[in-house]
Amino acid sequence: MILRRRSIKWVAALVVVGVCVGWPVRAHFRAKARLAAYKQRLKAAGEKMTVADAAPTPSLEAIQAGQDLLLASTYLVPVSWSNLPPTMRYLGGGKAIVCWQQPVLGEGNSTNVWPGLRAEMARNTEALENVRLVLHAPAIEYNLDYRQGAMLLLPHLARLKGIAQQLMAAAILDLHEGRVTNAMDNLLALTALARVPRDEPIMISELVRVAVAAIADGATWAALQSNDCSEPQLQLLQTAWQNLDFYTQAEGALSMERITAEQYVQQARQSASVARSLFAAGSSPNSALAELAELGKGVLENPHEGLRALLNRYPGLWIWRYWGSYDDELAAAEVTQAGIECVRQARAHEPLALALKGFVNKCARVHPDSGMLLVFGSTNVVQHYLQRIEWMEIQRALTVTAIALKRFQLRHGAYPAALSELVPEYVVQVPTDPIDGRPLRYRLRGDGAYLLYSVGEDGEDNNGDPAAPPDTPKQQWVRGRDAVWPMPASAEEIRAYESKLKFLPLK
């Protein structure tokens, strides 16, 4: 009888041990199986799953042009921040000051940027000419080693944005001093710069392209306020804007982000130091012993917080590497794939508002409890990336239409009564709003100007209301309730703006 009871206890103990060991092992392999099955489905669907598949192969000519552009930029003397002119000063209400038209323009610590800017740009005449010559190249690319993943260095991106600021400053100064042809040359070069590097499948690379395009958009708006631009010059500028493409790079960049995230999570499973860097971004690479001593000190100084940090760092890290990492990687891959599908819908000319809404709704259903380490593929990161492209597409659509309207006005002496009058001489079809797929909203105003707008990122037509929604910077006109193409402020509006400045406290 005693022997039988002991046997029952041993069996029960073995069952408990089996459950305690078997359940985690089963959960581990089930998580791995779900991730492997999803990757297999993506591969079967033709998605790019390796660096070799996603990395472009730029031509030798394109790589040489990229090096030539960087070399030409080294001879540019940086424009002082206090002398860097704005393209416009948005006042709200759909109105902006045409900065190049102002006899005296203060910016930063300078009460008048024109004398200093004139002297600085005179030193850059030859260097800017070389930059413009390189930008005539059919393609400009950089031969990057994408196998480096998150460790890949991209020093050329800051140089490209610096070139954009130089070209913008030169164009605004040319407009101010009546050299319209020179201004258009710089503006065309600036728009061409927004193509570089268009085949680099990295999110930050495209965000730099978007930033350059935003600078070019402001400079284009400024140039359209001149009546001295010729119709052939504007036609070239319109073609340059029409040829800008952000969706193709976005699809490739998101594919590469998924691959990079997979590599990084795999490294984190194999390396405690990499995993700890994910849990505490920017932490110093201390030895395990030194780190443990530091955590122990934290427990003594603040037992509650110190103990929690200790548990998160060690048991929590082990638990994540064995179980949570697979769910996190799966969630990251699914979120990124949802972003890719959103981009494909936009490339197929489906309304962006619907595509983005579908992306957000799909992400809400994807692993709602995951996300601890979705550094690369998190919903917020991908959504922010897609929104930046969305804002740029709104600006591009309005810019192309505004150039076509200016060409019509130069030819006929007045703006058209409807956008349909631009077809087919100035545009192939009536310009559409990338947000809802309907024609851009347009109507003439009584003062001889016009109202041109997109319904904006919320997808609702507010009858051309340019007011900024709550928590939105007023200066970002593209993010108003409706994205209204700004009209130049009147002399009275400029005086009212300047009178308010006089009462600001001096710093």
ChimeraX attribute file (.defattr): number of C-alpha atoms within 10 A of each C-alpha:
attribute: neighborCount
match mode: 1-to-1
recipient: residues
	/A:1	6
	/A:2	7
	/A:3	8
	/A:4	9
	/A:5	10
	/A:6	11
	/A:7	12
	/A:8	12
	/A:9	12
	/A:10	12
	/A:11	12
	/A:12	12
	/A:13	12
	/A:14	12
	/A:15	13
	/A:16	12
	/A:17	12
	/A:18	11
	/A:19	13
	/A:20	11
	/A:21	11
	/A:22	13
	/A:23	11
	/A:24	14
	/A:25	13
	/A:26	12
	/A:27	14
	/A:28	18
	/A:29	14
	/A:30	14
	/A:31	19
	/A:32	18
	/A:33	13
	/A:34	14
	/A:35	18
	/A:36	14
	/A:37	13
	/A:38	14
	/A:39	17
	/A:40	14
	/A:41	11
	/A:42	16
	/A:43	13
	/A:44	9
	/A:45	9
	/A:46	9
	/A:47	16
	/A:48	17
	/A:49	18
	/A:50	17
	/A:51	18
	/A:52	11
	/A:53	11
	/A:54	20
	/A:55	22
	/A:56	16
	/A:57	14
	/A:58	16
	/A:59	14
	/A:60	13
	/A:61	14
	/A:62	18
	/A:63	18
	/A:64	17
	/A:65	21
	/A:66	23
	/A:67	18
	/A:68	17
	/A:69	24
	/A:70	16
	/A:71	14
	/A:72	20
	/A:73	21
	/A:74	12
	/A:75	15
	/A:76	20
	/A:77	14
	/A:78	17
	/A:79	19
	/A:80	12
	/A:81	12
	/A:82	16
	/A:83	23
	/A:84	24
	/A:85	24
	/A:86	20
	/A:87	24
	/A:88	19
	/A:89	16
	/A:90	19
	/A:91	18
	/A:92	17
	/A:93	17
	/A:94	22
	/A:95	21
	/A:96	23
	/A:97	23
	/A:98	23
	/A:99	21
	/A:100	25
	/A:101	17
	/A:102	13
	/A:103	9
	/A:104	12
	/A:105	16
	/A:106	17
	/A:107	14
	/A:108	13
	/A:109	10
	/A:110	14
	/A:111	12
	/A:112	18
	/A:113	21
	/A:114	22
	/A:115	10
	/A:116	15
	/A:117	19
	/A:118	16
	/A:119	11
	/A:120	18
	/A:121	21
	/A:122	11
	/A:123	14
	/A:124	19
	/A:125	12
	/A:126	14
	/A:127	18
	/A:128	22
	/A:129	15
	/A:130	17
	/A:131	24
	/A:132	22
	/A:133	14
	/A:134	22
	/A:135	23
	/A:136	14
	/A:137	15
	/A:138	11
	/A:139	21
	/A:140	26
	/A:141	24
	/A:142	21
	/A:143	17
	/A:144	16
	/A:145	11
	/A:146	20
	/A:147	15
	/A:148	12
	/A:149	18
	/A:150	13
	/A:151	10
	/A:152	11
	/A:153	12
	/A:154	12
	/A:155	8
	/A:156	16
	/A:157	18
	/A:158	11
	/A:159	14
	/A:160	21
	/A:161	19
	/A:162	17
	/A:163	24
	/A:164	25
	/A:165	19
	/A:166	22
	/A:167	28
	/A:168	29
	/A:169	25
	/A:170	27
	/A:171	31
	/A:172	30
	/A:173	25
	/A:174	19
	/A:175	23
	/A:176	18
	/A:177	14
	/A:178	15
	/A:179	14
	/A:180	22
	/A:181	16
	/A:182	15
	/A:183	26
	/A:184	24
	/A:185	18
	/A:186	27
	/A:187	26
	/A:188	25
	/A:189	26
	/A:190	28
	/A:191	29
	/A:192	24
	/A:193	26
	/A:194	27
	/A:195	24
	/A:196	22
	/A:197	22
	/A:198	22
	/A:199	23
	/A:200	25
	/A:201	23
	/A:202	22
	/A:203	22
	/A:204	14
	/A:205	21
	/A:206	27
	/A:207	18
	/A:208	18
	/A:209	23
	/A:210	20
	/A:211	17
	/A:212	25
	/A:213	25
	/A:214	19
	/A:215	21
	/A:216	28
	/A:217	24
	/A:218	17
	/A:219	25
	/A:220	29
	/A:221	20
	/A:222	23
	/A:223	24
	/A:224	17
	/A:225	16
	/A:226	17
	/A:227	11
	/A:228	14
	/A:229	18
	/A:230	16
	/A:231	17
	/A:232	10
	/A:233	15
	/A:234	20
	/A:235	17
	/A:236	13
	/A:237	23
	/A:238	24
	/A:239	13
	/A:240	17
	/A:241	23
	/A:242	14
	/A:243	11
	/A:244	16
	/A:245	15
	/A:246	22
	/A:247	22
	/A:248	14
	/A:249	20
	/A:250	27
	/A:251	22
	/A:252	20
	/A:253	23
	/A:254	27
	/A:255	27
	/A:256	26
	/A:257	23
	/A:258	23
	/A:259	20
	/A:260	24
	/A:261	22
	/A:262	22
	/A:263	18
	/A:264	21
	/A:265	22
	/A:266	17
	/A:267	14
	/A:268	20
	/A:269	18
	/A:270	12
	/A:271	12
	/A:272	17
	/A:273	18
	/A:274	18
	/A:275	24
	/A:276	18
	/A:277	14
	/A:278	18
	/A:279	17
	/A:280	11
	/A:281	11
	/A:282	9
	/A:283	11
	/A:284	11
	/A:285	12
	/A:286	11
	/A:287	10
	/A:288	11
	/A:289	9
	/A:290	11
	/A:291	14
	/A:292	15
	/A:293	12
	/A:294	14
	/A:295	19
	/A:296	17
	/A:297	13
	/A:298	18
	/A:299	17
	/A:300	12
	/A:301	11
	/A:302	12
	/A:303	13
	/A:304	11
	/A:305	12
	/A:306	18
	/A:307	16
	/A:308	15
	/A:309	16
	/A:310	18
	/A:311	12
	/A:312	15
	/A:313	19
	/A:314	14
	/A:315	11
	/A:316	15
	/A:317	20
	/A:318	16
	/A:319	13
	/A:320	20
	/A:321	20
	/A:322	17
	/A:323	18
	/A:324	21
	/A:325	27
	/A:326	26
	/A:327	20
	/A:328	25
	/A:329	26
	/A:330	26
	/A:331	25
	/A:332	29
	/A:333	27
	/A:334	23
	/A:335	31
	/A:336	28
	/A:337	21
	/A:338	24
	/A:339	29
	/A:340	23
	/A:341	17
	/A:342	24
	/A:343	26
	/A:344	17
	/A:345	17
	/A:346	21
	/A:347	16
	/A:348	9
	/A:349	14
	/A:350	17
	/A:351	19
	/A:352	26
	/A:353	21
	/A:354	16
	/A:355	21
	/A:356	24
	/A:357	13
	/A:358	16
	/A:359	24
	/A:360	18
	/A:361	12
	/A:362	15
	/A:363	23
	/A:364	12
	/A:365	9
	/A:366	16
	/A:367	15
	/A:368	9
	/A:369	9
	/A:370	18
	/A:371	18
	/A:372	13
	/A:373	20
	/A:374	22
	/A:375	18
	/A:376	23
	/A:377	28
	/A:378	21
	/A:379	25
	/A:380	15
	/A:381	16
	/A:382	22
	/A:383	19
	/A:384	11
	/A:385	18
	/A:386	23
	/A:387	15
	/A:388	14
	/A:389	20
	/A:390	22
	/A:391	20
	/A:392	19
	/A:393	21
	/A:394	25
	/A:395	24
	/A:396	21
	/A:397	19
	/A:398	26
	/A:399	22
	/A:400	22
	/A:401	24
	/A:402	19
	/A:403	23
	/A:404	25
	/A:405	22
	/A:406	25
	/A:407	25
	/A:408	19
	/A:409	15
	/A:410	16
	/A:411	12
	/A:412	10
	/A:413	10
	/A:414	14
	/A:415	22
	/A:416	18
	/A:417	13
	/A:418	12
	/A:419	21
	/A:420	13
	/A:421	16
	/A:422	21
	/A:423	13
	/A:424	10
	/A:425	10
	/A:426	19
	/A:427	18
	/A:428	9
	/A:429	14
	/A:430	18
	/A:431	21
	/A:432	19
	/A:433	22
	/A:434	28
	/A:435	27
	/A:436	23
	/A:437	16
	/A:438	14
	/A:439	16
	/A:440	21
	/A:441	20
	/A:442	17
	/A:443	15
	/A:444	14
	/A:445	10
	/A:446	7
	/A:447	6
	/A:448	8
	/A:449	13
	/A:450	19
	/A:451	16
	/A:452	21
	/A:453	28
	/A:454	32
	/A:455	29
	/A:456	27
	/A:457	22
	/A:458	14
	/A:459	18
	/A:460	14
	/A:461	16
	/A:462	15
	/A:463	14
	/A:464	21
	/A:465	16
	/A:466	25
	/A:467	19
	/A:468	20
	/A:469	12
	/A:470	9
	/A:471	6
	/A:472	13
	/A:473	11
	/A:474	18
	/A:475	14
	/A:476	13
	/A:477	26
	/A:478	24
	/A:479	22
	/A:480	28
	/A:481	25
	/A:482	27
	/A:483	28
	/A:484	29
	/A:485	24
	/A:486	23
	/A:487	19
	/A:488	22
	/A:489	20
	/A:490	13
	/A:491	10
	/A:492	9
	/A:493	15
	/A:494	18
	/A:495	12
	/A:496	11
	/A:497	14
	/A:498	11
	/A:499	11
	/A:500	9
	/A:501	10
	/A:502	9
	/A:503	8
	/A:504	8
	/A:505	6
	/A:506	5
	/A:507	3
